[in-house]
Structures are given as structure tokens and as C-alpha cells.
Amino acid sequence: MRYEDFTGQVQARADLGSRQAAEQAVRATLETVAERVPDGVADHLAAQLPHEAAESLRRIVAVHETSPHERAEGRVSGERFDLPVFAGRVAWRAETSEEEALRRASAVLEVLDAAVAPELMIKLADVLPPGIRDVLPSGRARG
């Protein structure tokens, strides 16, 4: 899938007024997902996405701003946080409310589901806690 198609689908599903808003939603969601999941899952997702979208996942994997021990643990398991923190981080990055951030994140994750291999979305669902997993498309939320 081309990046223009990816962001265009996000724009349509989230009913956003501009391509810029869709790109911001993609970046905010994927960066937050990358913080929450093990680096291996983020790397596999990035490998199946257009370069521009993949950079949001790779940037976070490379940046872990913590001690060496915390960084090593984060790479194995991902940073531990729940749905309210997920919503807050996406909202902060997308410069919107938490409710709107979850709506936009849901649209991004729907498009992600269509863009990557089904087994990778199952793996993503498996590493997310129930609250965040509920933002995934309904077929994957039960993971």
C-alpha cells in the first residue's frame, strides 16, 4: 500500500478535513503503539508499511529515553501503560482531545489491519492489554 493510499483511507475513515490531519493521526498512533509493544513487533509492522508510516514506528524504537536497563526491558516487552495513557499520548501528539484521539487511532488501526499480514495483527493484539486491544478492529480485539 502506498503512503498516500494509507493516509487517504485514514482521512476517509476518521472523517478528517485534511491530509495533514490524517498524517498527524498516523504518526501519533503509530508512535504510541511503538512505545507500547516490543521492538520486534514494531519492526515487523514497520517492514510491511510504506516508508513514511514505518518511520513513526522506527523512530520510537530507536529513541527509548531511559536508563540502559529500562531500555533493554522496554525492547523486550514494550512500555507498560493502559488505555487512558494510550489515549493521552495519542491526543498530545495529534493535538486533540482524548476522545477524538481514540476515534482517529481506531481509524489508523483499521487501515493498518488492511495493510499488514493478518498474523501480524494477531501478534499485535496479543501484546496489547485489553483496553488498548479494544481499539483494534473488532475481528482482532479478541486476539
N, CA, C and O atoms as CSV, one atom per row, in Angstrom:
chain,resi,resn,atom,element,x,y,z
A,1,MET,N,N,0.851,-1.180,0.000
A,1,MET,CA,C,0.000,0.000,0.000
A,1,MET,C,C,0.896,1.243,0.000
A,1,MET,O,O,1.870,1.313,0.750
A,2,ARG,N,N,0.570,2.194,-0.822
A,2,ARG,CA,C,1.316,3.456,-0.867
A,2,ARG,C,C,0.898,4.351,0.300
A,2,ARG,O,O,-0.219,4.245,0.806
A,3,TYR,N,N,1.801,5.226,0.718
A,3,TYR,CA,C,1.536,6.111,1.847
A,3,TYR,C,C,0.322,6.992,1.577
A,3,TYR,O,O,-0.492,7.220,2.472
A,4,GLU,N,N,0.198,7.485,0.355
A,4,GLU,CA,C,-0.937,8.338,0.008
A,4,GLU,C,C,-2.258,7.586,0.175
A,4,GLU,O,O,-3.256,8.154,0.618
A,5,ASP,N,N,-2.250,6.303,-0.185
A,5,ASP,CA,C,-3.446,5.480,-0.003
A,5,ASP,C,C,-3.720,5.250,1.479
A,5,ASP,O,O,-4.865,5.325,1.925
A,6,PHE,N,N,-2.665,4.970,2.238
A,6,PHE,CA,C,-2.801,4.733,3.675
A,6,PHE,C,C,-3.421,5.952,4.348
A,6,PHE,O,O,-4.417,5.829,5.060
A,7,THR,N,N,-2.836,7.130,4.125
A,7,THR,CA,C,-3.348,8.340,4.773
A,7,THR,C,C,-4.714,8.739,4.217
A,7,THR,O,O,-5.550,9.273,4.946
A,8,GLY,N,N,-4.937,8.486,2.950
A,8,GLY,CA,C,-6.251,8.787,2.368
A,8,GLY,C,C,-7.346,7.943,3.001
A,8,GLY,O,O,-8.445,8.438,3.254
A,9,GLN,N,N,-7.056,6.679,3.259
A,9,GLN,CA,C,-8.036,5.820,3.920
A,9,GLN,C,C,-8.270,6.259,5.362
A,9,GLN,O,O,-9.402,6.235,5.844
A,10,VAL,N,N,-7.202,6.658,6.049
A,10,VAL,CA,C,-7.363,7.169,7.420
A,10,VAL,C,C,-8.225,8.429,7.399
A,10,VAL,O,O,-9.130,8.585,8.219
A,11,GLN,N,N,-7.939,9.319,6.463
A,11,GLN,CA,C,-8.701,10.556,6.356
A,11,GLN,C,C,-10.185,10.266,6.146
A,11,GLN,O,O,-11.039,10.896,6.769
A,12,ALA,N,N,-10.486,9.321,5.273
A,12,ALA,CA,C,-11.882,8.979,4.989
A,12,ALA,C,C,-12.544,8.292,6.183
A,12,ALA,O,O,-13.662,8.652,6.550
A,13,ARG,N,N,-11.883,7.320,6.791
A,13,ARG,CA,C,-12.481,6.571,7.908
A,13,ARG,C,C,-12.678,7.427,9.146
A,13,ARG,O,O,-13.639,7.238,9.892
A,14,ALA,N,N,-11.764,8.371,9.365
A,14,ALA,CA,C,-11.872,9.237,10.540
A,14,ALA,C,C,-12.617,10.529,10.227
A,14,ALA,O,O,-12.818,11.361,11.111
A,15,ASP,N,N,-13.028,10.699,8.972
A,15,ASP,CA,C,-13.737,11.893,8.529
A,15,ASP,C,C,-12.960,13.156,8.891
A,15,ASP,O,O,-13.495,14.087,9.493
A,16,LEU,N,N,-11.685,13.163,8.506
A,16,LEU,CA,C,-10.814,14.302,8.788
A,16,LEU,C,C,-10.848,15.280,7.628
A,16,LEU,O,O,-11.011,14.882,6.474
A,17,GLY,N,N,-10.697,16.537,7.929
A,17,GLY,CA,C,-10.819,17.584,6.928
A,17,GLY,C,C,-9.620,17.770,6.017
A,17,GLY,O,O,-9.725,18.435,4.987
A,18,SER,N,N,-8.480,17.191,6.380
A,18,SER,CA,C,-7.293,17.399,5.560
A,18,SER,C,C,-6.368,16.191,5.605
A,18,SER,O,O,-6.438,15.355,6.506
A,19,ARG,N,N,-5.507,16.131,4.611
A,19,ARG,CA,C,-4.489,15.080,4.573
A,19,ARG,C,C,-3.512,15.275,5.723
A,19,ARG,O,O,-3.016,14.302,6.290
A,20,GLN,N,N,-3.231,16.536,6.073
A,20,GLN,CA,C,-2.326,16.814,7.195
A,20,GLN,C,C,-2.859,16.217,8.495
A,20,GLN,O,O,-2.095,15.647,9.274
A,21,ALA,N,N,-4.146,16.342,8.731
A,21,ALA,CA,C,-4.741,15.778,9.950
A,21,ALA,C,C,-4.621,14.257,9.946
A,21,ALA,O,O,-4.390,13.645,10.988
A,22,ALA,N,N,-4.779,13.649,8.772
A,22,ALA,CA,C,-4.634,12.191,8.664
A,22,ALA,C,C,-3.193,11.777,8.929
A,22,ALA,O,O,-2.947,10.806,9.644
A,23,GLU,N,N,-2.244,12.504,8.359
A,23,GLU,CA,C,-0.832,12.198,8.595
A,23,GLU,C,C,-0.483,12.351,10.075
A,23,GLU,O,O,0.271,11.544,10.620
A,24,GLN,N,N,-1.018,13.365,10.717
A,24,GLN,CA,C,-0.778,13.582,12.143
A,24,GLN,C,C,-1.373,12.430,12.961
A,24,GLN,O,O,-0.760,11.976,13.927
A,25,ALA,N,N,-2.552,11.961,12.580
A,25,ALA,CA,C,-3.181,10.835,13.271
A,25,ALA,C,C,-2.349,9.568,13.098
A,25,ALA,O,O,-2.180,8.804,14.049
A,26,VAL,N,N,-1.833,9.341,11.904
A,26,VAL,CA,C,-0.993,8.166,11.640
A,26,VAL,C,C,0.257,8.226,12.507
A,26,VAL,O,O,0.588,7.258,13.191
A,27,ARG,N,N,0.948,9.354,12.481
A,27,ARG,CA,C,2.181,9.498,13.281
A,27,ARG,C,C,1.890,9.303,14.761
A,27,ARG,O,O,2.585,8.542,15.433
A,28,ALA,N,N,0.869,9.983,15.275
A,28,ALA,CA,C,0.556,9.928,16.708
A,28,ALA,C,C,0.214,8.508,17.142
A,28,ALA,O,O,0.675,8.048,18.186
A,29,THR,N,N,-0.580,7.826,16.358
A,29,THR,CA,C,-0.997,6.468,16.710
A,29,THR,C,C,0.160,5.487,16.626
A,29,THR,O,O,0.388,4.714,17.557
A,30,LEU,N,N,0.889,5.510,15.526
A,30,LEU,CA,C,1.971,4.538,15.351
A,30,LEU,C,C,3.112,4.774,16.331
A,30,LEU,O,O,3.714,3.811,16.806
A,31,GLU,N,N,3.427,6.027,16.647
A,31,GLU,CA,C,4.464,6.297,17.642
A,31,GLU,C,C,4.044,5.759,19.011
A,31,GLU,O,O,4.861,5.193,19.737
A,32,THR,N,N,2.785,5.936,19.354
A,32,THR,CA,C,2.300,5.467,20.655
A,32,THR,C,C,2.254,3.939,20.694
A,32,THR,O,O,2.607,3.334,21.707
A,33,VAL,N,N,1.825,3.318,19.606
A,33,VAL,CA,C,1.852,1.857,19.529
A,33,VAL,C,C,3.290,1.363,19.691
A,33,VAL,O,O,3.531,0.392,20.408
A,34,ALA,N,N,4.242,2.019,19.034
A,34,ALA,CA,C,5.649,1.600,19.107
A,34,ALA,C,C,6.181,1.678,20.532
A,34,ALA,O,O,7.032,0.876,20.916
A,35,GLU,N,N,5.695,2.625,21.316
A,35,GLU,CA,C,6.125,2.706,22.718
A,35,GLU,C,C,5.591,1.530,23.530
A,35,GLU,O,O,6.244,1.078,24.471
A,36,ARG,N,N,4.418,1.038,23.175
A,36,ARG,CA,C,3.717,0.035,23.981
A,36,ARG,C,C,4.096,-1.404,23.656
A,36,ARG,O,O,3.982,-2.280,24.513
A,37,VAL,N,N,4.542,-1.659,22.440
A,37,VAL,CA,C,4.798,-3.053,22.022
A,37,VAL,C,C,6.292,-3.353,22.023
A,37,VAL,O,O,7.107,-2.432,21.978
A,38,PRO,N,N,6.660,-4.632,22.074
A,38,PRO,CA,C,8.077,-4.994,21.957
A,38,PRO,C,C,8.640,-4.506,20.616
A,38,PRO,O,O,7.926,-4.423,19.616
A,39,ASP,N,N,9.934,-4.188,20.625
A,39,ASP,CA,C,10.563,-3.685,19.403
A,39,ASP,C,C,10.401,-4.631,18.222
A,39,ASP,O,O,10.245,-4.180,17.087
A,40,GLY,N,N,10.436,-5.923,18.471
A,40,GLY,CA,C,10.302,-6.880,17.377
A,40,GLY,C,C,8.972,-6.740,16.655
A,40,GLY,O,O,8.920,-6.816,15.428
A,41,VAL,N,N,7.907,-6.537,17.400
A,41,VAL,CA,C,6.586,-6.350,16.784
A,41,VAL,C,C,6.566,-5.037,16.003
A,41,VAL,O,O,6.064,-4.984,14.881
A,42,ALA,N,N,7.114,-3.982,16.601
A,42,ALA,CA,C,7.166,-2.693,15.907
A,42,ALA,C,C,7.982,-2.809,14.614
A,42,ALA,O,O,7.599,-2.259,13.582
A,43,ASP,N,N,9.097,-3.520,14.678
A,43,ASP,CA,C,9.930,-3.705,13.480
A,43,ASP,C,C,9.187,-4.469,12.384
A,43,ASP,O,O,9.272,-4.111,11.209
A,44,HIS,N,N,8.461,-5.518,12.768
A,44,HIS,CA,C,7.701,-6.294,11.785
A,44,HIS,C,C,6.582,-5.462,11.162
A,44,HIS,O,O,6.332,-5.557,9.961
A,45,LEU,N,N,5.912,-4.649,11.974
A,45,LEU,CA,C,4.889,-3.748,11.431
A,45,LEU,C,C,5.522,-2.766,10.445
A,45,LEU,O,O,5.015,-2.563,9.341
A,46,ALA,N,N,6.631,-2.163,10.859
A,46,ALA,CA,C,7.305,-1.176,10.011
A,46,ALA,C,C,7.714,-1.781,8.672
A,46,ALA,O,O,7.636,-1.117,7.638
A,47,ALA,N,N,8.145,-3.026,8.691
A,47,ALA,CA,C,8.601,-3.684,7.464
A,47,ALA,C,C,7.484,-3.847,6.435
A,47,ALA,O,O,7.755,-3.981,5.242
A,48,GLN,N,N,6.230,-3.836,6.891
A,48,GLN,CA,C,5.110,-4.053,5.972
A,48,GLN,C,C,4.366,-2.766,5.618
A,48,GLN,O,O,3.334,-2.803,4.948
A,49,LEU,N,N,4.894,-1.631,6.068
A,49,LEU,CA,C,4.227,-0.352,5.827
A,49,LEU,C,C,5.021,0.517,4.861
A,49,LEU,O,O,6.218,0.304,4.665
A,50,PRO,N,N,4.350,1.498,4.257
A,50,PRO,CA,C,5.094,2.457,3.436
A,50,PRO,C,C,6.151,3.149,4.302
A,50,PRO,O,O,5.962,3.313,5.507
A,51,HIS,N,N,7.241,3.546,3.694
A,51,HIS,CA,C,8.376,4.141,4.400
A,51,HIS,C,C,7.944,5.274,5.346
A,51,HIS,O,O,8.381,5.321,6.496
A,52,GLU,N,N,7.103,6.165,4.870
A,52,GLU,CA,C,6.707,7.322,5.680
A,52,GLU,C,C,5.974,6.904,6.953
A,52,GLU,O,O,6.179,7.504,8.008
A,53,ALA,N,N,5.136,5.898,6.866
A,53,ALA,CA,C,4.426,5.404,8.052
A,53,ALA,C,C,5.362,4.593,8.939
A,53,ALA,O,O,5.296,4.684,10.165
A,54,ALA,N,N,6.222,3.808,8.328
A,54,ALA,CA,C,7.160,2.970,9.081
A,54,ALA,C,C,8.089,3.814,9.939
A,54,ALA,O,O,8.490,3.379,11.018
A,55,GLU,N,N,8.438,5.005,9.483
A,55,GLU,CA,C,9.341,5.870,10.242
A,55,GLU,C,C,8.779,6.205,11.620
A,55,GLU,O,O,9.545,6.366,12.569
A,56,SER,N,N,7.478,6.313,11.747
A,56,SER,CA,C,6.866,6.593,13.054
A,56,SER,C,C,7.115,5.453,14.034
A,56,SER,O,O,7.298,5.693,15.228
A,57,LEU,N,N,7.124,4.238,13.554
A,57,LEU,CA,C,7.416,3.082,14.401
A,57,LEU,C,C,8.909,2.979,14.700
A,57,LEU,O,O,9.302,2.715,15.836
A,58,ARG,N,N,9.716,3.181,13.707
A,58,ARG,CA,C,11.165,3.039,13.871
A,58,ARG,C,C,11.767,4.146,14.726
A,58,ARG,O,O,12.708,3.903,15.482
A,59,ARG,N,N,11.236,5.349,14.612
A,59,ARG,CA,C,11.760,6.478,15.377
A,59,ARG,C,C,11.659,6.206,16.874
A,59,ARG,O,O,12.607,6.473,17.613
A,60,ILE,N,N,10.543,5.686,17.326
A,60,ILE,CA,C,10.347,5.403,18.746
A,60,ILE,C,C,11.229,4.244,19.189
A,60,ILE,O,O,11.814,4.292,20.271
A,61,VAL,N,N,11.332,3.217,18.378
A,61,VAL,CA,C,12.163,2.065,18.725
A,61,VAL,C,C,13.607,2.517,18.933
A,61,VAL,O,O,14.296,1.977,19.799
A,62,ALA,N,N,14.074,3.485,18.164
A,62,ALA,CA,C,15.457,3.926,18.242
A,62,ALA,C,C,15.707,4.920,19.375
A,62,ALA,O,O,16.859,5.127,19.756
A,63,VAL,N,N,14.675,5.530,19.916
A,63,VAL,CA,C,14.861,6.652,20.827
A,63,VAL,C,C,14.774,6.330,22.315
A,63,VAL,O,O,15.324,7.099,23.103
A,64,HIS,N,N,14.154,5.300,22.743
A,64,HIS,CA,C,13.956,4.976,24.164
A,64,HIS,C,C,14.806,5.851,25.083
A,64,HIS,O,O,16.005,5.611,25.226
A,65,GLU,N,N,14.195,6.867,25.710
A,65,GLU,CA,C,14.922,7.822,26.551
A,65,GLU,C,C,14.905,7.390,28.010
A,65,GLU,O,O,14.311,8.065,28.851
A,66,THR,N,N,15.546,6.278,28.312
A,66,THR,CA,C,15.565,5.750,29.668
A,66,THR,C,C,16.947,5.207,29.979
A,66,THR,O,O,17.867,5.319,29.169
A,67,SER,N,N,17.085,4.620,31.150
A,67,SER,CA,C,18.358,4.002,31.515
A,67,SER,C,C,18.604,2.782,30.636
A,67,SER,O,O,17.665,2.266,30.029
A,68,PRO,N,N,19.845,2.311,30.556
A,68,PRO,CA,C,20.125,1.111,29.746
A,68,PRO,C,C,19.283,-0.096,30.171
A,68,PRO,O,O,18.819,-0.851,29.316
A,69,HIS,N,N,19.079,-0.288,31.475
A,69,HIS,CA,C,18.274,-1.415,31.946
A,69,HIS,C,C,16.819,-1.266,31.496
A,69,HIS,O,O,16.232,-2.214,30.974
A,70,GLU,N,N,16.234,-0.078,31.697
A,70,GLU,CA,C,14.840,0.154,31.279
A,70,GLU,C,C,14.711,0.045,29.764
A,70,GLU,O,O,13.718,-0.478,29.260
A,71,ARG,N,N,15.706,0.535,29.043
A,71,ARG,CA,C,15.679,0.455,27.581
A,71,ARG,C,C,15.689,-1.009,27.140
A,71,ARG,O,O,14.935,-1.388,26.243
A,72,ALA,N,N,16.524,-1.824,27.754
A,72,ALA,CA,C,16.588,-3.251,27.402
A,72,ALA,C,C,15.267,-3.936,27.709
A,72,ALA,O,O,14.781,-4.729,26.903
A,73,GLU,N,N,14.675,-3.642,28.869
A,73,GLU,CA,C,13.385,-4.229,29.239
A,73,GLU,C,C,12.296,-3.765,28.281
A,73,GLU,O,O,11.461,-4.567,27.863
A,74,GLY,N,N,12.292,-2.484,27.927
A,74,GLY,CA,C,11.294,-1.946,27.007
A,74,GLY,C,C,11.363,-2.577,25.636
A,74,GLY,O,O,10.336,-2.771,24.985
A,75,ARG,N,N,12.563,-2.897,25.192
A,75,ARG,CA,C,12.715,-3.520,23.884
A,75,ARG,C,C,12.135,-4.923,23.862
A,75,ARG,O,O,11.662,-5.389,22.825
A,76,VAL,N,N,12.171,-5.593,24.998
A,76,VAL,CA,C,11.659,-6.952,25.078
A,76,VAL,C,C,10.144,-6.952,25.238
A,76,VAL,O,O,9.463,-7.754,24.598
A,77,SER,N,N,9.605,-6.076,26.071
A,77,SER,CA,C,8.183,-6.156,26.415
A,77,SER,C,C,7.371,-4.926,26.036
A,77,SER,O,O,6.142,-4.988,26.057
A,78,GLY,N,N,7.993,-3.839,25.698
A,78,GLY,CA,C,7.263,-2.600,25.457
A,78,GLY,C,C,6.989,-1.905,26.776
A,78,GLY,O,O,6.967,-2.536,27.833
A,79,GLU,N,N,6.782,-0.615,26.705
A,79,GLU,CA,C,6.480,0.156,27.905
A,79,GLU,C,C,5.083,-0.206,28.388
A,79,GLU,O,O,4.164,-0.337,27.578
A,80,ARG,N,N,4.912,-0.367,29.683
A,80,ARG,CA,C,3.612,-0.753,30.233
A,80,ARG,C,C,2.739,0.479,30.458
A,80,ARG,O,O,3.071,1.339,31.274
A,81,PHE,N,N,1.624,0.561,29.736
A,81,PHE,CA,C,0.606,1.568,30.017
A,81,PHE,C,C,-0.730,1.084,29.482
A,81,PHE,O,O,-0.797,0.197,28.632
A,82,ASP,N,N,-1.804,1.697,30.007
A,82,ASP,CA,C,-3.157,1.259,29.694
A,82,ASP,C,C,-3.852,2.224,28.727
A,82,ASP,O,O,-3.228,3.145,28.200
A,83,LEU,N,N,-5.132,2.003,28.506
A,83,LEU,CA,C,-5.890,2.798,27.534
A,83,LEU,C,C,-5.902,4.296,27.847
A,83,LEU,O,O,-5.706,5.089,26.927
A,84,PRO,N,N,-6.123,4.731,29.104
A,84,PRO,CA,C,-6.102,6.175,29.347
A,84,PRO,C,C,-4.758,6.829,28.981
A,84,PRO,O,O,-4.735,7.941,28.454
A,85,VAL,N,N,-3.666,6.153,29.253
A,85,VAL,CA,C,-2.348,6.694,28.889
A,85,VAL,C,C,-2.190,6.673,27.373
A,85,VAL,O,O,-1.692,7.636,26.790
A,86,PHE,N,N,-2.608,5.590,26.733
A,86,PHE,CA,C,-2.563,5.499,25.269
A,86,PHE,C,C,-3.332,6.674,24.665
A,86,PHE,O,O,-2.819,7.369,23.787
A,87,ALA,N,N,-4.549,6.894,25.130
A,87,ALA,CA,C,-5.376,7.984,24.611
A,87,ALA,C,C,-4.710,9.337,24.849
A,87,ALA,O,O,-4.717,10.204,23.974
A,88,GLY,N,N,-4.141,9.509,26.027
A,88,GLY,CA,C,-3.475,10.772,26.347
A,88,GLY,C,C,-2.274,11.041,25.452
A,88,GLY,O,O,-2.064,12.170,25.008
A,89,ARG,N,N,-1.486,10.004,25.189
A,89,ARG,CA,C,-0.305,10.185,24.337
A,89,ARG,C,C,-0.681,10.461,22.886
A,89,ARG,O,O,-0.081,11.317,22.234
A,90,VAL,N,N,-1.673,9.736,22.385
A,90,VAL,CA,C,-2.123,9.995,21.013
A,90,VAL,C,C,-2.708,11.411,20.934
A,90,VAL,O,O,-2.435,12.140,19.980
A,91,ALA,N,N,-3.503,11.797,21.924
A,91,ALA,CA,C,-4.100,13.137,21.943
A,91,ALA,C,C,-3.029,14.225,21.960
A,91,ALA,O,O,-3.125,15.211,21.230
A,92,TRP,N,N,-2.018,14.041,22.790
A,92,TRP,CA,C,-0.944,15.026,22.885
A,92,TRP,C,C,-0.216,15.148,21.546
A,92,TRP,O,O,0.048,16.253,21.072
A,93,ARG,N,N,0.102,14.012,20.948
A,93,ARG,CA,C,0.821,14.030,19.667
A,93,ARG,C,C,-0.042,14.579,18.525
A,93,ARG,O,O,0.462,15.253,17.627
A,94,ALA,N,N,-1.333,14.287,18.569
A,94,ALA,CA,C,-2.236,14.722,17.495
A,94,ALA,C,C,-2.868,16.080,17.791
A,94,ALA,O,O,-3.610,16.624,16.973
A,95,GLU,N,N,-2.563,16.620,18.973
A,95,GLU,CA,C,-3.102,17.926,19.374
A,95,GLU,C,C,-4.622,17.953,19.305
A,95,GLU,O,O,-5.220,18.811,18.657
A,96,THR,N,N,-5.225,16.993,19.990
A,96,THR,CA,C,-6.676,16.880,20.010
A,96,THR,C,C,-7.121,16.325,21.359
A,96,THR,O,O,-6.288,16.053,22.224
A,97,SER,N,N,-8.416,16.159,21.539
A,97,SER,CA,C,-8.940,15.596,22.790
A,97,SER,C,C,-8.679,14.091,22.830
A,97,SER,O,O,-8.422,13.469,21.799
A,98,GLU,N,N,-8.746,13.521,24.016
A,98,GLU,CA,C,-8.543,12.075,24.143
A,98,GLU,C,C,-9.636,11.297,23.428
A,98,GLU,O,O,-9.355,10.271,22.808
A,99,GLU,N,N,-10.857,11.758,23.500
A,99,GLU,CA,C,-11.957,11.078,22.798
A,99,GLU,C,C,-11.721,11.086,21.290
A,99,GLU,O,O,-11.875,10.060,20.627
A,100,GLU,N,N,-11.351,12.235,20.758
A,100,GLU,CA,C,-11.069,12.337,19.325
A,100,GLU,C,C,-9.830,11.524,18.960
A,100,GLU,O,O,-9.772,10.923,17.887
A,101,ALA,N,N,-8.846,11.504,19.847
A,101,ALA,CA,C,-7.632,10.727,19.594
A,101,ALA,C,C,-7.957,9.247,19.446
A,101,ALA,O,O,-7.414,8.578,18.567
A,102,LEU,N,N,-8.831,8.735,20.292
A,102,LEU,CA,C,-9.208,7.319,20.194
A,102,LEU,C,C,-9.975,7.036,18.909
A,102,LEU,O,O,-9.808,5.977,18.304
A,103,ARG,N,N,-10.805,7.969,18.495
A,103,ARG,CA,C,-11.542,7.801,17.236
A,103,ARG,C,C,-10.568,7.749,16.060
A,103,ARG,O,O,-10.695,6.906,15.171
A,104,ARG,N,N,-9.598,8.659,16.067
A,104,ARG,CA,C,-8.601,8.685,14.990
A,104,ARG,C,C,-7.696,7.457,15.044
A,104,ARG,O,O,-7.371,6.875,14.009
A,105,ALA,N,N,-7.290,7.067,16.249
A,105,ALA,CA,C,-6.435,5.876,16.396
A,105,ALA,C,C,-7.160,4.644,15.876
A,105,ALA,O,O,-6.550,3.784,15.240
A,106,SER,N,N,-8.444,4.555,16.140
A,106,SER,CA,C,-9.229,3.428,15.650
A,106,SER,C,C,-9.197,3.378,14.121
A,106,SER,O,O,-9.059,2.303,13.538
A,107,ALA,N,N,-9.322,4.533,13.477
A,107,ALA,CA,C,-9.262,4.588,12.011
A,107,ALA,C,C,-7.883,4.164,11.510
A,107,ALA,O,O,-7.777,3.421,10.535
A,108,VAL,N,N,-6.830,4.634,12.173
A,108,VAL,CA,C,-5.468,4.258,11.775
A,108,VAL,C,C,-5.288,2.750,11.909
A,108,VAL,O,O,-4.729,2.109,11.019
A,109,LEU,N,N,-5.756,2.184,13.006
A,109,LEU,CA,C,-5.585,0.752,13.234
A,109,LEU,C,C,-6.420,-0.086,12.268
A,109,LEU,O,O,-6.026,-1.201,11.924
A,110,GLU,N,N,-7.558,0.428,11.828
A,110,GLU,CA,C,-8.341,-0.271,10.794
A,110,GLU,C,C,-7.559,-0.329,9.487
A,110,GLU,O,O,-7.509,-1.369,8.831
A,111,VAL,N,N,-6.952,0.791,9.116
A,111,VAL,CA,C,-6.173,0.827,7.879
A,111,VAL,C,C,-4.918,-0.035,8.031
A,111,VAL,O,O,-4.524,-0.725,7.091
A,112,LEU,N,N,-4.292,0.001,9.207
A,112,LEU,CA,C,-3.143,-0.860,9.476
A,112,LEU,C,C,-3.522,-2.327,9.293
A,112,LEU,O,O,-2.763,-3.105,8.714
A,113,ASP,N,N,-4.693,-2.695,9.789
A,113,ASP,CA,C,-5.182,-4.068,9.682
A,113,ASP,C,C,-5.271,-4.507,8.219
A,113,ASP,O,O,-4.984,-5.659,7.894
A,114,ALA,N,N,-5.667,-3.594,7.349
A,114,ALA,CA,C,-5.782,-3.913,5.921
A,114,ALA,C,C,-4.419,-3.919,5.230
A,114,ALA,O,O,-4.263,-4.526,4.170
A,115,ALA,N,N,-3.421,-3.238,5.834
A,115,ALA,CA,C,-2.131,-3.069,5.171
A,115,ALA,C,C,-1.096,-4.134,5.512
A,115,ALA,O,O,-0.146,-4.333,4.755
A,116,VAL,N,N,-1.265,-4.817,6.635
A,116,VAL,CA,C,-0.245,-5.798,7.058
A,116,VAL,C,C,-0.842,-7.201,7.094
A,116,VAL,O,O,-2.058,-7.379,7.016
A,117,ALA,N,N,0.024,-8.176,7.213
A,117,ALA,CA,C,-0.403,-9.582,7.243
A,117,ALA,C,C,-1.305,-9.836,8.453
A,117,ALA,O,O,-1.046,-9.316,9.538
A,118,PRO,N,N,-2.353,-10.626,8.274
A,118,PRO,CA,C,-3.282,-10.910,9.383
A,118,PRO,C,C,-2.588,-11.472,10.620
A,118,PRO,O,O,-2.950,-11.128,11.745
A,119,GLU,N,N,-1.589,-12.341,10.416
A,119,GLU,CA,C,-0.910,-12.913,11.588
A,119,GLU,C,C,-0.148,-11.863,12.387
A,119,GLU,O,O,0.057,-12.030,13.589
A,120,LEU,N,N,0.271,-10.788,11.736
A,120,LEU,CA,C,0.953,-9.710,12.443
A,120,LEU,C,C,-0.040,-8.908,13.290
A,120,LEU,O,O,0.295,-8.473,14.392
A,121,MET,N,N,-1.237,-8.716,12.789
A,121,MET,CA,C,-2.261,-8.029,13.591
A,121,MET,C,C,-2.664,-8.887,14.789
A,121,MET,O,O,-2.960,-8.354,15.859
A,122,ILE,N,N,-2.677,-10.191,14.623
A,122,ILE,CA,C,-2.963,-11.088,15.752
A,122,ILE,C,C,-1.849,-10.967,16.788
A,122,ILE,O,O,-2.115,-10.925,17.989
A,123,LYS,N,N,-0.610,-10.911,16.325
A,123,LYS,CA,C,0.532,-10.742,17.230
A,123,LYS,C,C,0.429,-9.402,17.961
A,123,LYS,O,O,0.702,-9.321,19.159
A,124,LEU,N,N,0.036,-8.358,17.239
A,124,LEU,CA,C,-0.144,-7.047,17.863
A,124,LEU,C,C,-1.214,-7.123,18.950
A,124,LEU,O,O,-1.015,-6.631,20.061
A,125,ALA,N,N,-2.338,-7.735,18.629
A,125,ALA,CA,C,-3.414,-7.882,19.617
A,125,ALA,C,C,-2.942,-8.657,20.839
A,125,ALA,O,O,-3.329,-8.340,21.964
A,126,ASP,N,N,-2.118,-9.659,20.627
A,126,ASP,CA,C,-1.625,-10.490,21.726
A,126,ASP,C,C,-0.743,-9.726,22.708
A,126,ASP,O,O,-0.696,-10.074,23.888
A,127,VAL,N,N,-0.038,-8.683,22.240
A,127,VAL,CA,C,0.880,-7.958,23.130
A,127,VAL,C,C,0.264,-6.702,23.732
A,127,VAL,O,O,0.897,-6.029,24.545
A,128,LEU,N,N,-0.958,-6.385,23.342
A,128,LEU,CA,C,-1.624,-5.203,23.900
A,128,LEU,C,C,-2.536,-5.599,25.056
A,128,LEU,O,O,-3.112,-6.687,25.052
A,129,PRO,N,N,-2.669,-4.716,26.049
A,129,PRO,CA,C,-3.606,-5.005,27.142
A,129,PRO,C,C,-5.046,-4.861,26.644
A,129,PRO,O,O,-5.281,-4.218,25.621
A,130,PRO,N,N,-6.012,-5.452,27.354
A,130,PRO,CA,C,-7.401,-5.449,26.893
A,130,PRO,C,C,-7.958,-4.080,26.497
A,130,PRO,O,O,-8.629,-3.984,25.470
A,131,GLY,N,N,-7.714,-3.044,27.248
A,131,GLY,CA,C,-8.274,-1.731,26.913
A,131,GLY,C,C,-7.803,-1.214,25.572
A,131,GLY,O,O,-8.605,-0.764,24.754
A,132,ILE,N,N,-6.504,-1.278,25.345
A,132,ILE,CA,C,-5.962,-0.809,24.065
A,132,ILE,C,C,-6.357,-1.773,22.953
A,132,ILE,O,O,-6.638,-1.345,21.833
A,133,ARG,N,N,-6.382,-3.048,23.245
A,133,ARG,CA,C,-6.791,-4.058,22.259
A,133,ARG,C,C,-8.193,-3.754,21.736
A,133,ARG,O,O,-8.497,-4.045,20.579
A,134,ASP,N,N,-9.039,-3.178,22.566
A,134,ASP,CA,C,-10.404,-2.853,22.156
A,134,ASP,C,C,-10.458,-1.786,21.064
A,134,ASP,O,O,-11.485,-1.636,20.401
A,135,VAL,N,N,-9.365,-1.042,20.869
A,135,VAL,CA,C,-9.314,-0.025,19.813
A,135,VAL,C,C,-9.022,-0.660,18.451
A,135,VAL,O,O,-9.265,-0.049,17.411
A,136,LEU,N,N,-8.502,-1.883,18.463
A,136,LEU,CA,C,-8.244,-2.595,17.211
A,136,LEU,C,C,-9.561,-2.931,16.516
A,136,LEU,O,O,-10.607,-2.964,17.164
A,137,PRO,N,N,-9.524,-3.178,15.218
A,137,PRO,CA,C,-10.739,-3.610,14.527
A,137,PRO,C,C,-11.340,-4.815,15.260
A,137,PRO,O,O,-10.605,-5.643,15.799
A,138,SER,N,N,-12.656,-4.913,15.279
A,138,SER,CA,C,-13.343,-5.906,16.117
A,138,SER,C,C,-12.895,-7.338,15.885
A,138,SER,O,O,-12.925,-8.141,16.818
A,139,GLY,N,N,-12.489,-7.681,14.695
A,139,GLY,CA,C,-12.033,-9.047,14.442
A,139,GLY,C,C,-10.738,-9.385,15.161
A,139,GLY,O,O,-10.445,-10.560,15.382
A,140,ARG,N,N,-9.956,-8.375,15.529
A,140,ARG,CA,C,-8.679,-8.595,16.191
A,140,ARG,C,C,-8.737,-8.319,17.690
A,140,ARG,O,O,-7.865,-8.770,18.432
A,141,ALA,N,N,-9.741,-7.593,18.141
A,141,ALA,CA,C,-9.805,-7.162,19.541
A,141,ALA,C,C,-9.850,-8.323,20.503
A,141,ALA,O,O,-9.407,-8.195,21.644
A,142,ARG,N,N,-10.375,-9.452,20.071
A,142,ARG,CA,C,-10.473,-10.613,20.977
A,142,ARG,C,C,-9.160,-11.385,21.057
A,142,ARG,O,O,-8.953,-12.170,21.982
A,143,GLY,N,N,-8.247,-11.155,20.059
A,143,GLY,CA,C,-6.932,-11.756,19.986
A,143,GLY,C,C,-6.711,-12.895,20.818
A,143,GLY,O,O,-5.618,-13.461,20.812
